[in-house]
Amino acid sequence: MPRSDPAPAPQRALFEAEAAPAQALARHPQASHEVLLAGQRVGYALRRARRRSIGLVVGADGLAVSAPRWVGLAEIESALQAKAGWVLRKLGEQARRRRQLDSLRIDWRDGAVLPYLGAPLRLVLDAAVDGVRLDGAAPTPGDGGGRVLRVGLPAPAAAAQIRDAVHGWLQARAREWFVQRCRHFEALLGVRMTRLALSSAATRWGSASADGSIRLHWRLIQLPPACIDYVVAHELAHLREMHHGPAFWATVRAVLPHYEQQRRALREQSPLPG
């Protein structure tokens, strides 16, 4: 298969340091070509398209390249070498996200454990319960799953029934929690939210519109309260500053002085599967 030479020695150490996590997603399932980037063989899907430049996309499947029909492989792989650090970093991020999602996948059954406000919550099927009921003390990270969520279903209930009941309960708790935290930060920021909607977007925790409407991913309720506060404050700050410039971040810092810590923690999370 066509491939280019490895990156020059002065660059190689940097690329190799970034490349280690990319192994799991180093080959696109529709790969037609292969390139050597900083010592790593990366299989990529090449699509010829009506465009003026070479486009690179790193998604869940790996690296995909779009290029004009008149551009040769040597030029394509030269472009890949120029973007090697970015490509390997993005492949690593996708690999980490896939491992995280796999590790968090829930087996919907009696005794299953799922996160709620950053702490483990154990499911107990109890046909005597009407609906879904939370038992136990307030959640504490690392408490070993001492809190129990009783679901009003018989023990042999289907996984889909359990999932739907728990998701419904989580979404109701999410709306309650989000409204409370939005009101808190509204007062601090001097803004007014006109509408709150729950989201299930694949890649975004929240969004804000100029008309004052806010959308928050309902699975945020599974993350620690500090992470939820960061997303809420972030989106409400957009009602004052509809951009990500210095004025926006100064607005966020005014209500969350250490927002960088929550931001880093949130980057390690993904919308949780179920």
C-alpha positions in Angstrom: 0.0 0.0 0.0 1.2 3.6 -0.6 2.8 5.2 2.3 5.1 8.1 3.0 8.3 8.3 5.0 8.2 8.9 8.8 8.3 12.4 10.2 11.8 14.0 10.6 13.6 13.0 13.8 13.1 16.4 15.6 9.3 16.0 15.3 9.1 12.3 16.0 9.3 12.4 19.8 6.4 14.8 20.0 4.2 12.8 17.7 5.1 9.5 19.4 4.2 10.9 22.7 0.7 11.8 21.4 0.3 8.7 19.4 0.3 5.9 22.0 -3.5 6.0 22.7 -4.3 5.9 19.0 -3.6 2.2 18.4 -7.2 1.1 18.8 -8.5 3.4 16.0 -5.4 3.5 13.8 -7.2 1.8 10.8 -10.5 3.0 9.3 -12.8 0.0 8.5 -13.0 1.3 4.9 -9.3 2.0 4.6 -7.9 1.9 1.1 -4.5 3.5 1.8 -2.0 3.5 4.6 0.5 6.1 5.8 3.3 6.0 8.4 2.9 8.9 10.8 5.6 9.2 13.5 6.2 5.5 13.5 2.5 4.5 13.4 0.8 2.9 10.5 -2.6 4.7 10.0 -5.0 3.2 7.5 -7.3 5.8 6.0 -10.3 5.9 3.8 -9.8 8.1 0.7 -12.7 9.6 -1.2 -12.3 11.6 -4.4 -14.6 14.6 -4.4 -15.4 17.8 -6.2 -13.4 20.2 -4.0 -10.4 22.5 -4.2 -8.4 21.3 -1.3 -7.6 18.2 0.8 -10.0 17.6 3.7 -9.2 15.5 6.8 -11.8 14.2 9.2 -11.1 12.0 12.3 -14.3 10.3 13.6 -15.3 7.3 15.5 -14.2 5.0 12.6 -10.8 6.6 12.2 -9.2 8.9 9.5 -11.1 9.8 6.4 -9.6 12.0 3.6 -11.4 13.8 0.9 -9.3 15.1 -2.1 -9.8 16.5 -5.6 -9.4 13.9 -8.3 -6.4 15.7 -9.7 -4.4 15.6 -6.5 -1.9 12.7 -6.4 -1.2 10.4 -3.5 2.2 12.0 -2.8 0.6 15.4 -2.2 -2.2 13.8 0.0 0.4 12.0 2.2 2.5 15.2 2.4 -0.6 16.9 3.8 -1.0 14.1 6.3 2.6 14.4 7.4 2.1 18.1 7.9 -1.0 17.4 10.1 0.5 14.2 11.8 0.3 15.6 15.3 -3.3 16.7 14.9 -4.3 13.4 13.3 -2.7 11.2 16.0 -4.1 13.4 18.8 -7.6 13.1 17.4 -7.2 9.3 16.9 -6.1 9.0 20.5 -9.1 11.0 21.7 -11.5 8.8 19.7 -9.8 5.6 21.1 -10.1 6.9 24.7 -13.8 7.8 24.2 -14.6 4.4 22.8 -12.8 2.7 25.7 -14.7 4.9 28.2 -18.1 4.2 26.6 -17.4 0.5 26.6 -16.4 0.5 30.2 -19.6 2.5 31.2 -22.1 0.4 29.3 -24.9 -0.7 31.7 -26.3 -4.2 31.9 -29.9 -3.4 32.7 -30.8 -5.9 35.4 -31.4 -6.2 39.1 -28.3 -5.2 41.0 -26.8 -3.1 38.1 -24.9 0.0 39.1 -25.0 3.4 37.3 -23.7 6.9 38.1 -25.9 9.5 39.6 -24.5 12.9 40.5 -21.1 11.4 40.3 -21.7 8.6 42.8 -22.7 5.0 42.2 -26.4 4.0 42.4 -27.5 0.4 42.6 -30.7 -0.7 41.0 -33.1 -3.0 42.9 -36.2 -4.4 41.2 -39.1 -4.3 43.6 -42.6 -5.0 42.3 -44.1 -3.6 45.5 -42.8 -0.1 44.6 -45.0 2.3 42.6 -42.8 3.8 39.9 -39.2 4.5 40.8 -37.9 5.5 44.3 -34.5 6.6 45.5 -33.4 5.3 48.9 -30.4 6.1 51.0 -28.3 9.1 52.0 -27.2 11.8 49.6 -24.6 10.5 47.1 -20.9 10.7 48.0 -18.3 9.9 45.4 -16.5 6.6 46.3 -19.3 5.4 48.7 -19.3 2.0 47.1 -22.8 2.2 45.7 -24.6 2.4 49.1 -27.5 4.4 47.5 -30.3 2.3 46.1 -32.8 3.1 43.3 -35.9 0.9 43.6 -37.7 0.2 40.4 -41.3 -1.0 40.4 -40.8 -4.0 38.2 -40.6 -7.7 38.8 -37.2 -9.4 38.9 -37.5 -11.0 35.4 -38.3 -7.6 33.8 -36.9 -7.1 30.3 -33.8 -4.9 30.1 -35.6 -2.4 27.9 -38.3 -2.0 30.5 -35.7 -1.3 33.3 -33.8 1.1 31.1 -36.9 3.1 30.1 -38.0 3.4 33.7 -34.6 4.5 34.9 -34.1 6.9 32.0 -37.5 8.5 32.7 -36.6 9.0 36.4 -33.1 10.4 35.5 -34.6 12.9 33.1 -37.1 14.1 35.6 -34.4 14.5 38.2 -32.2 16.3 35.6 -34.9 18.9 34.9 -35.4 19.6 38.6 -31.6 19.9 39.2 -31.0 22.0 36.1 -33.7 24.5 36.9 -32.4 25.0 40.4 -28.8 25.6 39.2 -29.9 27.8 36.3 -31.8 30.0 38.7 -28.7 30.2 40.9 -26.4 31.3 38.1 -29.0 33.6 36.5 -29.0 35.7 39.6 -25.2 35.8 39.7 -24.8 36.6 36.0 -27.8 39.0 35.7 -29.3 37.1 32.8 -32.7 35.5 32.3 -33.3 32.1 30.7 -36.5 32.0 28.7 -36.7 28.2 28.2 -34.9 25.1 29.4 -35.0 21.9 27.2 -33.3 18.6 27.8 -31.0 17.3 25.1 -29.6 14.0 24.0 -27.1 15.3 21.5 -24.3 13.0 20.6 -21.4 15.4 21.1 -22.6 18.5 23.1 -23.3 18.8 26.8 -25.3 22.1 26.2 -26.1 25.0 24.0 -27.6 28.5 24.3 -29.5 30.7 21.9 -29.7 34.4 21.6 -33.4 34.3 22.5 -32.5 33.0 26.0 -33.3 29.3 25.5 -30.9 26.8 27.0 -30.5 23.1 26.1 -28.7 20.8 28.5 -27.9 17.1 28.0 -30.0 15.1 30.4 -27.1 12.7 31.2 -25.3 15.5 32.9 -27.3 14.4 36.0 -25.0 11.4 36.1 -21.9 13.6 36.5 -20.6 15.3 39.7 -22.4 18.5 40.6 -19.3 20.6 40.0 -19.3 19.5 36.3 -23.0 20.3 36.0 -22.4 23.8 37.4 -19.7 24.4 34.9 -22.0 23.5 31.9 -24.9 25.6 33.3 -22.7 28.6 34.0 -21.0 28.2 30.6 -24.3 28.2 28.7 -25.9 31.0 30.8 -22.7 33.1 30.2 -23.5 32.9 26.5 -26.6 34.9 27.1 -24.2 37.8 27.8 -21.4 36.9 25.4 -22.3 34.8 22.4 -18.7 33.7 21.6 -15.7 32.1 23.3 -13.5 35.2 23.4 -11.8 36.7 26.5 -14.9 38.5 27.6 -16.9 35.3 27.7 -14.3 33.4 29.8 -14.1 36.4 32.1 -17.8 36.1 32.6 -17.6 32.4 33.4 -14.7 33.1 35.9 -16.7 35.7 37.6 -19.2 33.1 38.9 -16.8 30.0 38.8 -13.3 31.3 39.8 -11.8 27.8 39.2 -13.8 26.8 36.2 -10.7 25.3 34.5 -10.8 22.4 36.9 -14.4 21.5 36.1 -13.7 22.0 32.4 -10.8 19.5 32.5 -13.0 17.0 34.5 -15.8 17.4 32.0 -13.5 16.7 29.0 -12.8 13.3 30.5 -16.5 12.5 30.4 -18.7 11.6 27.5 -22.5 11.3 27.2 -22.9 8.0 29.0 -24.4 5.0 27.1 -27.3 3.0 28.3 
